Amino acid sequence: MNIDRMVFAIAGALIVLTTVFAVSHSLYWLWATAFIGANLCQAAFTGFCPLAVFLKAAGVKSGNAF
């Protein structure tokens, strides 16, 4: 699995997880969901993703986007 697919998988899992927490615990979890979504949008336009930088440093194989 390359960095691109891992970023999508981790971001998607975190969005689902924080949405479940918002429904079951507190609506404040939606701030984390919004942060993840905003980070995905800025990565689409700038090409910079903090998670991709971390994964590259961890030795994950590079993809096309990151």
mmJSON file of the N, C-alpha and C atoms, coordinates in Angstrom:
{"data_MODEL":{"atom_site":{
"group_PDB":["ATOM","ATOM","ATOM","ATOM","ATOM","ATOM","ATOM","ATOM","ATOM","ATOM","ATOM","ATOM","ATOM","ATOM","ATOM","ATOM","ATOM","ATOM","ATOM","ATOM","ATOM","ATOM","ATOM","ATOM","ATOM","ATOM","ATOM","ATOM","ATOM","ATOM","ATOM","ATOM","ATOM","ATOM","ATOM","ATOM","ATOM","ATOM","ATOM","ATOM","ATOM","ATOM","ATOM","ATOM","ATOM","ATOM","ATOM","ATOM","ATOM","ATOM","ATOM","ATOM","ATOM","ATOM","ATOM","ATOM","ATOM","ATOM","ATOM","ATOM","ATOM","ATOM","ATOM","ATOM","ATOM","ATOM","ATOM","ATOM","ATOM","ATOM","ATOM","ATOM","ATOM","ATOM","ATOM","ATOM","ATOM","ATOM","ATOM","ATOM","ATOM","ATOM","ATOM","ATOM","ATOM","ATOM","ATOM","ATOM","ATOM","ATOM","ATOM","ATOM","ATOM","ATOM","ATOM","ATOM","ATOM","ATOM","ATOM","ATOM","ATOM","ATOM","ATOM","ATOM","ATOM","ATOM","ATOM","ATOM","ATOM","ATOM","ATOM","ATOM","ATOM","ATOM","ATOM","ATOM","ATOM","ATOM","ATOM","ATOM","ATOM","ATOM","ATOM","ATOM","ATOM","ATOM","ATOM","ATOM","ATOM","ATOM","ATOM","ATOM","ATOM","ATOM","ATOM","ATOM","ATOM","ATOM","ATOM","ATOM","ATOM","ATOM","ATOM","ATOM","ATOM","ATOM","ATOM","ATOM","ATOM","ATOM","ATOM","ATOM","ATOM","ATOM","ATOM","ATOM","ATOM","ATOM","ATOM","ATOM","ATOM","ATOM","ATOM","ATOM","ATOM","ATOM","ATOM","ATOM","ATOM","ATOM","ATOM","ATOM","ATOM","ATOM","ATOM","ATOM","ATOM","ATOM","ATOM","ATOM","ATOM","ATOM","ATOM","ATOM","ATOM","ATOM","ATOM","ATOM","ATOM","ATOM","ATOM","ATOM","ATOM","ATOM","ATOM","ATOM","ATOM","ATOM"],
"id":[1,2,3,4,5,6,7,8,9,10,11,12,13,14,15,16,17,18,19,20,21,22,23,24,25,26,27,28,29,30,31,32,33,34,35,36,37,38,39,40,41,42,43,44,45,46,47,48,49,50,51,52,53,54,55,56,57,58,59,60,61,62,63,64,65,66,67,68,69,70,71,72,73,74,75,76,77,78,79,80,81,82,83,84,85,86,87,88,89,90,91,92,93,94,95,96,97,98,99,100,101,102,103,104,105,106,107,108,109,110,111,112,113,114,115,116,117,118,119,120,121,122,123,124,125,126,127,128,129,130,131,132,133,134,135,136,137,138,139,140,141,142,143,144,145,146,147,148,149,150,151,152,153,154,155,156,157,158,159,160,161,162,163,164,165,166,167,168,169,170,171,172,173,174,175,176,177,178,179,180,181,182,183,184,185,186,187,188,189,190,191,192,193,194,195,196,197,198],
"type_symbol":["N","C","C","N","C","C","N","C","C","N","C","C","N","C","C","N","C","C","N","C","C","N","C","C","N","C","C","N","C","C","N","C","C","N","C","C","N","C","C","N","C","C","N","C","C","N","C","C","N","C","C","N","C","C","N","C","C","N","C","C","N","C","C","N","C","C","N","C","C","N","C","C","N","C","C","N","C","C","N","C","C","N","C","C","N","C","C","N","C","C","N","C","C","N","C","C","N","C","C","N","C","C","N","C","C","N","C","C","N","C","C","N","C","C","N","C","C","N","C","C","N","C","C","N","C","C","N","C","C","N","C","C","N","C","C","N","C","C","N","C","C","N","C","C","N","C","C","N","C","C","N","C","C","N","C","C","N","C","C","N","C","C","N","C","C","N","C","C","N","C","C","N","C","C","N","C","C","N","C","C","N","C","C","N","C","C","N","C","C","N","C","C","N","C","C","N","C","C"],
"label_atom_id":["N","CA","C","N","CA","C","N","CA","C","N","CA","C","N","CA","C","N","CA","C","N","CA","C","N","CA","C","N","CA","C","N","CA","C","N","CA","C","N","CA","C","N","CA","C","N","CA","C","N","CA","C","N","CA","C","N","CA","C","N","CA","C","N","CA","C","N","CA","C","N","CA","C","N","CA","C","N","CA","C","N","CA","C","N","CA","C","N","CA","C","N","CA","C","N","CA","C","N","CA","C","N","CA","C","N","CA","C","N","CA","C","N","CA","C","N","CA","C","N","CA","C","N","CA","C","N","CA","C","N","CA","C","N","CA","C","N","CA","C","N","CA","C","N","CA","C","N","CA","C","N","CA","C","N","CA","C","N","CA","C","N","CA","C","N","CA","C","N","CA","C","N","CA","C","N","CA","C","N","CA","C","N","CA","C","N","CA","C","N","CA","C","N","CA","C","N","CA","C","N","CA","C","N","CA","C","N","CA","C","N","CA","C","N","CA","C","N","CA","C","N","CA","C","N","CA","C","N","CA","C"],
"label_alt_id":[null,null,null,null,null,null,null,null,null,null,null,null,null,null,null,null,null,null,null,null,null,null,null,null,null,null,null,null,null,null,null,null,null,null,null,null,null,null,null,null,null,null,null,null,null,null,null,null,null,null,null,null,null,null,null,null,null,null,null,null,null,null,null,null,null,null,null,null,null,null,null,null,null,null,null,null,null,null,null,null,null,null,null,null,null,null,null,null,null,null,null,null,null,null,null,null,null,null,null,null,null,null,null,null,null,null,null,null,null,null,null,null,null,null,null,null,null,null,null,null,null,null,null,null,null,null,null,null,null,null,null,null,null,null,null,null,null,null,null,null,null,null,null,null,null,null,null,null,null,null,null,null,null,null,null,null,null,null,null,null,null,null,null,null,null,null,null,null,null,null,null,null,null,null,null,null,null,null,null,null,null,null,null,null,null,null,null,null,null,null,null,null,null,null,null,null,null,null],
"label_comp_id":["MET","MET","MET","ASN","ASN","ASN","ILE","ILE","ILE","ASP","ASP","ASP","ARG","ARG","ARG","MET","MET","MET","VAL","VAL","VAL","PHE","PHE","PHE","ALA","ALA","ALA","ILE","ILE","ILE","ALA","ALA","ALA","GLY","GLY","GLY","ALA","ALA","ALA","LEU","LEU","LEU","ILE","ILE","ILE","VAL","VAL","VAL","LEU","LEU","LEU","THR","THR","THR","THR","THR","THR","VAL","VAL","VAL","PHE","PHE","PHE","ALA","ALA","ALA","VAL","VAL","VAL","SER","SER","SER","HIS","HIS","HIS","SER","SER","SER","LEU","LEU","LEU","TYR","TYR","TYR","TRP","TRP","TRP","LEU","LEU","LEU","TRP","TRP","TRP","ALA","ALA","ALA","THR","THR","THR","ALA","ALA","ALA","PHE","PHE","PHE","ILE","ILE","ILE","GLY","GLY","GLY","ALA","ALA","ALA","ASN","ASN","ASN","LEU","LEU","LEU","CYS","CYS","CYS","GLN","GLN","GLN","ALA","ALA","ALA","ALA","ALA","ALA","PHE","PHE","PHE","THR","THR","THR","GLY","GLY","GLY","PHE","PHE","PHE","CYS","CYS","CYS","PRO","PRO","PRO","LEU","LEU","LEU","ALA","ALA","ALA","VAL","VAL","VAL","PHE","PHE","PHE","LEU","LEU","LEU","LYS","LYS","LYS","ALA","ALA","ALA","ALA","ALA","ALA","GLY","GLY","GLY","VAL","VAL","VAL","LYS","LYS","LYS","SER","SER","SER","GLY","GLY","GLY","ASN","ASN","ASN","ALA","ALA","ALA","PHE","PHE","PHE"],
"label_asym_id":["A","A","A","A","A","A","A","A","A","A","A","A","A","A","A","A","A","A","A","A","A","A","A","A","A","A","A","A","A","A","A","A","A","A","A","A","A","A","A","A","A","A","A","A","A","A","A","A","A","A","A","A","A","A","A","A","A","A","A","A","A","A","A","A","A","A","A","A","A","A","A","A","A","A","A","A","A","A","A","A","A","A","A","A","A","A","A","A","A","A","A","A","A","A","A","A","A","A","A","A","A","A","A","A","A","A","A","A","A","A","A","A","A","A","A","A","A","A","A","A","A","A","A","A","A","A","A","A","A","A","A","A","A","A","A","A","A","A","A","A","A","A","A","A","A","A","A","A","A","A","A","A","A","A","A","A","A","A","A","A","A","A","A","A","A","A","A","A","A","A","A","A","A","A","A","A","A","A","A","A","A","A","A","A","A","A","A","A","A","A","A","A","A","A","A","A","A","A"],
"label_entity_id":["1","1","1","1","1","1","1","1","1","1","1","1","1","1","1","1","1","1","1","1","1","1","1","1","1","1","1","1","1","1","1","1","1","1","1","1","1","1","1","1","1","1","1","1","1","1","1","1","1","1","1","1","1","1","1","1","1","1","1","1","1","1","1","1","1","1","1","1","1","1","1","1","1","1","1","1","1","1","1","1","1","1","1","1","1","1","1","1","1","1","1","1","1","1","1","1","1","1","1","1","1","1","1","1","1","1","1","1","1","1","1","1","1","1","1","1","1","1","1","1","1","1","1","1","1","1","1","1","1","1","1","1","1","1","1","1","1","1","1","1","1","1","1","1","1","1","1","1","1","1","1","1","1","1","1","1","1","1","1","1","1","1","1","1","1","1","1","1","1","1","1","1","1","1","1","1","1","1","1","1","1","1","1","1","1","1","1","1","1","1","1","1","1","1","1","1","1","1"],
"label_seq_id":[1,1,1,2,2,2,3,3,3,4,4,4,5,5,5,6,6,6,7,7,7,8,8,8,9,9,9,10,10,10,11,11,11,12,12,12,13,13,13,14,14,14,15,15,15,16,16,16,17,17,17,18,18,18,19,19,19,20,20,20,21,21,21,22,22,22,23,23,23,24,24,24,25,25,25,26,26,26,27,27,27,28,28,28,29,29,29,30,30,30,31,31,31,32,32,32,33,33,33,34,34,34,35,35,35,36,36,36,37,37,37,38,38,38,39,39,39,40,40,40,41,41,41,42,42,42,43,43,43,44,44,44,45,45,45,46,46,46,47,47,47,48,48,48,49,49,49,50,50,50,51,51,51,52,52,52,53,53,53,54,54,54,55,55,55,56,56,56,57,57,57,58,58,58,59,59,59,60,60,60,61,61,61,62,62,62,63,63,63,64,64,64,65,65,65,66,66,66],
"pdbx_PDB_ins_code":[null,null,null,null,null,null,null,null,null,null,null,null,null,null,null,null,null,null,null,null,null,null,null,null,null,null,null,null,null,null,null,null,null,null,null,null,null,null,null,null,null,null,null,null,null,null,null,null,null,null,null,null,null,null,null,null,null,null,null,null,null,null,null,null,null,null,null,null,null,null,null,null,null,null,null,null,null,null,null,null,null,null,null,null,null,null,null,null,null,null,null,null,null,null,null,null,null,null,null,null,null,null,null,null,null,null,null,null,null,null,null,null,null,null,null,null,null,null,null,null,null,null,null,null,null,null,null,null,null,null,null,null,null,null,null,null,null,null,null,null,null,null,null,null,null,null,null,null,null,null,null,null,null,null,null,null,null,null,null,null,null,null,null,null,null,null,null,null,null,null,null,null,null,null,null,null,null,null,null,null,null,null,null,null,null,null,null,null,null,null,null,null,null,null,null,null,null,null],
"Cartn_x":[0.851,0.0,0.902,0.588,1.422,0.837,1.562,1.179,-0.202,-0.492,-1.779,-2.947,-2.883,-3.978,-4.06,-2.918,-2.933,-3.536,-3.218,-3.805,-5.324,-5.83,-7.278,-7.897,-7.254,-7.788,-7.812,-6.731,-6.656,-7.621,-7.662,-8.582,-10.035,-10.362,-11.728,-12.114,-11.201,-11.476,-11.65,-10.831,-10.953,-12.245,-12.674,-13.935,-15.102,-15.108,-16.174,-16.124,-14.942,-14.794,-15.256,-14.826,-15.223,-16.716,-17.295,-18.736,-19.503,-19.044,-19.678,-19.552,-18.391,-18.216,-19.129,-19.329,-20.209,-21.65,-22.073,-23.444,-23.63,-22.62,-22.792,-22.309,-21.402,-20.849,-21.114,-20.473,-20.561,-20.432,-21.197,-21.123,-19.792,-19.028,-17.72,-16.757,-17.033,-16.204,-16.29,-17.338,-17.464,-16.374,-15.77,-14.625,-13.459,-13.234,-12.166,-12.5,-13.768,-14.199,-13.981,-14.332,-14.14,-12.662,-11.811,-10.375,-9.814,-10.221,-9.74,-10.19,-11.444,-11.954,-11.235,-10.988,-10.266,-8.841,-8.215,-6.853,-6.822,-7.827,-7.909,-8.086,-8.912,-9.116,-7.835,-7.136,-5.902,-4.839,-4.807,-3.836,-4.127,-5.395,-5.758,-5.239,-5.225,-4.802,-3.306,-2.707,-1.297,-0.355,-0.86,-0.003,0.764,0.506,1.185,0.214,0.62,-0.19,0.712,0.444,1.277,1.324,0.205,0.188,1.099,1.111,1.975,3.447,3.79,5.17,5.562,4.658,4.917,5.069,4.186,4.257,5.52,5.942,7.165,8.369,8.383,9.468,9.454,8.261,8.139,8.547,8.818,9.304,8.262,7.061,6.012,6.334,6.033,6.321,5.534,6.202,5.57,4.533,3.552,2.522,2.651,1.595,1.62,1.453,0.574,0.271,1.265,1.69,2.584,3.912],
"Cartn_y":[-1.17,0.0,1.241,2.196,3.394,4.519,5.637,6.75,7.288,7.427,7.985,7.187,5.885,5.029,5.035,5.106,5.143,6.446,7.557,8.844,8.783,8.273,8.166,7.225,6.105,5.124,5.679,6.307,6.845,8.011,8.92,10.059,9.584,8.641,8.124,7.449,6.665,5.993,7.005,8.047,9.062,9.862,10.131,10.847,10.002,8.728,7.844,7.757,7.59,7.453,8.711,9.886,11.119,11.406,10.988,11.149,10.257,9.03,8.13,8.702,9.242,9.863,11.071,11.846,13.012,12.593,11.504,11.035,10.411,9.692,8.936,9.663,10.637,11.285,12.784,13.508,14.965,15.528,16.557,17.188,17.908,18.113,18.753,17.922,16.629,15.777,16.198,16.939,17.405,18.415,19.055,19.934,19.128,17.941,17.085,16.634,16.319,15.933,17.068,18.285,19.461,19.716,19.521,19.715,18.726,17.486,16.476,16.822,17.216,17.596,18.814,19.813,21.008,20.659,19.763,19.357,18.612,17.791,17.106,18.111,19.132,20.164,20.943,21.355,22.111,21.238,19.95,19.055,18.892,18.954,18.839,20.027,21.212,22.407,22.694,22.374,22.707,21.535,20.32,19.152,18.823,19.557,19.306,18.627,17.486,16.746,16.31,16.794,16.413,14.898,14.21,12.756,12.088,12.6,12.031,12.221,13.365,13.613,12.604,12.374,11.408,9.992,9.617,8.273,8.074,9.121,9.022,8.835,9.544,9.398,8.005,7.401,6.05,4.979,5.386,4.426,3.81,4.394,3.878,4.275,3.386,3.616,4.828,5.7,6.889,6.528,7.426,7.263,8.353,8.559,9.567,10.978,11.154,12.491,12.965,12.083,12.508,11.809],
"Cartn_z":[0.0,0.0,0.0,-0.872,-0.945,-0.085,-0.039,0.822,0.456,-0.835,-1.262,-0.696,-0.841,-0.368,1.152,1.83,3.291,3.806,3.143,3.553,3.431,2.293,2.113,3.147,3.408,4.354,5.777,6.195,7.557,7.722,6.743,6.833,6.847,6.002,5.981,7.285,7.825,9.097,10.227,10.238,11.285,11.147,9.924,9.731,10.237,9.903,10.39,11.911,12.48,13.928,14.662,14.194,14.876,14.696,13.578,13.392,14.354,14.532,15.506,16.914,17.262,18.577,18.747,17.682,17.761,18.021,17.385,17.565,18.947,19.423,20.667,21.925,21.78,22.979,23.014,22.12,22.153,20.749,20.463,19.146,18.919,19.965,19.819,18.967,18.817,17.956,16.496,16.133,14.756,14.398,15.402,15.131,14.572,15.091,14.562,13.147,12.906,11.572,10.584,10.986,10.13,9.872,10.87,10.703,9.686,9.764,8.819,7.405,7.254,5.945,5.377,6.213,5.769,5.36,6.094,5.758,4.424,4.146,2.857,1.722,1.951,0.917,0.645,1.688,1.464,0.822,1.129,0.505,-0.983,-1.353,-2.764,-3.567,-2.953,-3.671,-3.547,-2.401,-2.189,-2.426,-2.287,-2.422,-1.151,-0.059,1.216,2.17,2.702,3.659,4.816,6.033,7.183,7.407,7.191,7.357,6.336,5.102,4.069,4.421,5.006,5.43,6.511,7.464,8.529,7.975,7.055,6.483,5.651,4.933,4.149,5.074,6.217,7.173,7.808,7.881,8.453,7.453,6.189,5.217,4.315,4.274,3.394,1.948,1.018,-0.397,-0.918,-1.661,-2.218,-3.269,-3.413,-4.427,-5.474,-6.252,-7.296,-6.752,-5.773,-5.274,-4.227,-3.347,-2.262,-2.418],
"occupancy":[1.0,1.0,1.0,1.0,1.0,1.0,1.0,1.0,1.0,1.0,1.0,1.0,1.0,1.0,1.0,1.0,1.0,1.0,1.0,1.0,1.0,1.0,1.0,1.0,1.0,1.0,1.0,1.0,1.0,1.0,1.0,1.0,1.0,1.0,1.0,1.0,1.0,1.0,1.0,1.0,1.0,1.0,1.0,1.0,1.0,1.0,1.0,1.0,1.0,1.0,1.0,1.0,1.0,1.0,1.0,1.0,1.0,1.0,1.0,1.0,1.0,1.0,1.0,1.0,1.0,1.0,1.0,1.0,1.0,1.0,1.0,1.0,1.0,1.0,1.0,1.0,1.0,1.0,1.0,1.0,1.0,1.0,1.0,1.0,1.0,1.0,1.0,1.0,1.0,1.0,1.0,1.0,1.0,1.0,1.0,1.0,1.0,1.0,1.0,1.0,1.0,1.0,1.0,1.0,1.0,1.0,1.0,1.0,1.0,1.0,1.0,1.0,1.0,1.0,1.0,1.0,1.0,1.0,1.0,1.0,1.0,1.0,1.0,1.0,1.0,1.0,1.0,1.0,1.0,1.0,1.0,1.0,1.0,1.0,1.0,1.0,1.0,1.0,1.0,1.0,1.0,1.0,1.0,1.0,1.0,1.0,1.0,1.0,1.0,1.0,1.0,1.0,1.0,1.0,1.0,1.0,1.0,1.0,1.0,1.0,1.0,1.0,1.0,1.0,1.0,1.0,1.0,1.0,1.0,1.0,1.0,1.0,1.0,1.0,1.0,1.0,1.0,1.0,1.0,1.0,1.0,1.0,1.0,1.0,1.0,1.0,1.0,1.0,1.0,1.0,1.0,1.0,1.0,1.0,1.0,1.0,1.0,1.0],
"B_iso_or_equiv":[0.0,0.0,0.0,0.0,0.0,0.0,0.0,0.0,0.0,0.0,0.0,0.0,0.0,0.0,0.0,0.0,0.0,0.0,0.0,0.0,0.0,0.0,0.0,0.0,0.0,0.0,0.0,0.0,0.0,0.0,0.0,0.0,0.0,0.0,0.0,0.0,0.0,0.0,0.0,0.0,0.0,0.0,0.0,0.0,0.0,0.0,0.0,0.0,0.0,0.0,0.0,0.0,0.0,0.0,0.0,0.0,0.0,0.0,0.0,0.0,0.0,0.0,0.0,0.0,0.0,0.0,0.0,0.0,0.0,0.0,0.0,0.0,0.0,0.0,0.0,0.0,0.0,0.0,0.0,0.0,0.0,0.0,0.0,0.0,0.0,0.0,0.0,0.0,0.0,0.0,0.0,0.0,0.0,0.0,0.0,0.0,0.0,0.0,0.0,0.0,0.0,0.0,0.0,0.0,0.0,0.0,0.0,0.0,0.0,0.0,0.0,0.0,0.0,0.0,0.0,0.0,0.0,0.0,0.0,0.0,0.0,0.0,0.0,0.0,0.0,0.0,0.0,0.0,0.0,0.0,0.0,0.0,0.0,0.0,0.0,0.0,0.0,0.0,0.0,0.0,0.0,0.0,0.0,0.0,0.0,0.0,0.0,0.0,0.0,0.0,0.0,0.0,0.0,0.0,0.0,0.0,0.0,0.0,0.0,0.0,0.0,0.0,0.0,0.0,0.0,0.0,0.0,0.0,0.0,0.0,0.0,0.0,0.0,0.0,0.0,0.0,0.0,0.0,0.0,0.0,0.0,0.0,0.0,0.0,0.0,0.0,0.0,0.0,0.0,0.0,0.0,0.0,0.0,0.0,0.0,0.0,0.0,0.0],
"pdbx_formal_charge":[null,null,null,null,null,null,null,null,null,null,null,null,null,null,null,null,null,null,null,null,null,null,null,null,null,null,null,null,null,null,null,null,null,null,null,null,null,null,null,null,null,null,null,null,null,null,null,null,null,null,null,null,null,null,null,null,null,null,null,null,null,null,null,null,null,null,null,null,null,null,null,null,null,null,null,null,null,null,null,null,null,null,null,null,null,null,null,null,null,null,null,null,null,null,null,null,null,null,null,null,null,null,null,null,null,null,null,null,null,null,null,null,null,null,null,null,null,null,null,null,null,null,null,null,null,null,null,null,null,null,null,null,null,null,null,null,null,null,null,null,null,null,null,null,null,null,null,null,null,null,null,null,null,null,null,null,null,null,null,null,null,null,null,null,null,null,null,null,null,null,null,null,null,null,null,null,null,null,null,null,null,null,null,null,null,null,null,null,null,null,null,null,null,null,null,null,null,null],
"auth_seq_id":[1,1,1,2,2,2,3,3,3,4,4,4,5,5,5,6,6,6,7,7,7,8,8,8,9,9,9,10,10,10,11,11,11,12,12,12,13,13,13,14,14,14,15,15,15,16,16,16,17,17,17,18,18,18,19,19,19,20,20,20,21,21,21,22,22,22,23,23,23,24,24,24,25,25,25,26,26,26,27,27,27,28,28,28,29,29,29,30,30,30,31,31,31,32,32,32,33,33,33,34,34,34,35,35,35,36,36,36,37,37,37,38,38,38,39,39,39,40,40,40,41,41,41,42,42,42,43,43,43,44,44,44,45,45,45,46,46,46,47,47,47,48,48,48,49,49,49,50,50,50,51,51,51,52,52,52,53,53,53,54,54,54,55,55,55,56,56,56,57,57,57,58,58,58,59,59,59,60,60,60,61,61,61,62,62,62,63,63,63,64,64,64,65,65,65,66,66,66],
"auth_comp_id":["MET","MET","MET","ASN","ASN","ASN","ILE","ILE","ILE","ASP","ASP","ASP","ARG","ARG","ARG","MET","MET","MET","VAL","VAL","VAL","PHE","PHE","PHE","ALA","ALA","ALA","ILE","ILE","ILE","ALA","ALA","ALA","GLY","GLY","GLY","ALA","ALA","ALA","LEU","LEU","LEU","ILE","ILE","ILE","VAL","VAL","VAL","LEU","LEU","LEU","THR","THR","THR","THR","THR","THR","VAL","VAL","VAL","PHE","PHE","PHE","ALA","ALA","ALA","VAL","VAL","VAL","SER","SER","SER","HIS","HIS","HIS","SER","SER","SER","LEU","LEU","LEU","TYR","TYR","TYR","TRP","TRP","TRP","LEU","LEU","LEU","TRP","TRP","TRP","ALA","ALA","ALA","THR","THR","THR","ALA","ALA","ALA","PHE","PHE","PHE","ILE","ILE","ILE","GLY","GLY","GLY","ALA","ALA","ALA","ASN","ASN","ASN","LEU","LEU","LEU","CYS","CYS","CYS","GLN","GLN","GLN","ALA","ALA","ALA","ALA","ALA","ALA","PHE","PHE","PHE","THR","THR","THR","GLY","GLY","GLY","PHE","PHE","PHE","CYS","CYS","CYS","PRO","PRO","PRO","LEU","LEU","LEU","ALA","ALA","ALA","VAL","VAL","VAL","PHE","PHE","PHE","LEU","LEU","LEU","LYS","LYS","LYS","ALA","ALA","ALA","ALA","ALA","ALA","GLY","GLY","GLY","VAL","VAL","VAL","LYS","LYS","LYS","SER","SER","SER","GLY","GLY","GLY","ASN","ASN","ASN","ALA","ALA","ALA","PHE","PHE","PHE"],
"auth_asym_id":["A","A","A","A","A","A","A","A","A","A","A","A","A","A","A","A","A","A","A","A","A","A","A","A","A","A","A","A","A","A","A","A","A","A","A","A","A","A","A","A","A","A","A","A","A","A","A","A","A","A","A","A","A","A","A","A","A","A","A","A","A","A","A","A","A","A","A","A","A","A","A","A","A","A","A","A","A","A","A","A","A","A","A","A","A","A","A","A","A","A","A","A","A","A","A","A","A","A","A","A","A","A","A","A","A","A","A","A","A","A","A","A","A","A","A","A","A","A","A","A","A","A","A","A","A","A","A","A","A","A","A","A","A","A","A","A","A","A","A","A","A","A","A","A","A","A","A","A","A","A","A","A","A","A","A","A","A","A","A","A","A","A","A","A","A","A","A","A","A","A","A","A","A","A","A","A","A","A","A","A","A","A","A","A","A","A","A","A","A","A","A","A","A","A","A","A","A","A"],
"auth_atom_id":["N","CA","C","N","CA","C","N","CA","C","N","CA","C","N","CA","C","N","CA","C","N","CA","C","N","CA","C","N","CA","C","N","CA","C","N","CA","C","N","CA","C","N","CA","C","N","CA","C","N","CA","C","N","CA","C","N","CA","C","N","CA","C","N","CA","C","N","CA","C","N","CA","C","N","CA","C","N","CA","C","N","CA","C","N","CA","C","N","CA","C","N","CA","C","N","CA","C","N","CA","C","N","CA","C","N","CA","C","N","CA","C","N","CA","C","N","CA","C","N","CA","C","N","CA","C","N","CA","C","N","CA","C","N","CA","C","N","CA","C","N","CA","C","N","CA","C","N","CA","C","N","CA","C","N","CA","C","N","CA","C","N","CA","C","N","CA","C","N","CA","C","N","CA","C","N","CA","C","N","CA","C","N","CA","C","N","CA","C","N","CA","C","N","CA","C","N","CA","C","N","CA","C","N","CA","C","N","CA","C","N","CA","C","N","CA","C","N","CA","C","N","CA","C","N","CA","C","N","CA","C"],
"pdbx_PDB_model_num":[1,1,1,1,1,1,1,1,1,1,1,1,1,1,1,1,1,1,1,1,1,1,1,1,1,1,1,1,1,1,1,1,1,1,1,1,1,1,1,1,1,1,1,1,1,1,1,1,1,1,1,1,1,1,1,1,1,1,1,1,1,1,1,1,1,1,1,1,1,1,1,1,1,1,1,1,1,1,1,1,1,1,1,1,1,1,1,1,1,1,1,1,1,1,1,1,1,1,1,1,1,1,1,1,1,1,1,1,1,1,1,1,1,1,1,1,1,1,1,1,1,1,1,1,1,1,1,1,1,1,1,1,1,1,1,1,1,1,1,1,1,1,1,1,1,1,1,1,1,1,1,1,1,1,1,1,1,1,1,1,1,1,1,1,1,1,1,1,1,1,1,1,1,1,1,1,1,1,1,1,1,1,1,1,1,1,1,1,1,1,1,1,1,1,1,1,1,1]
}}}
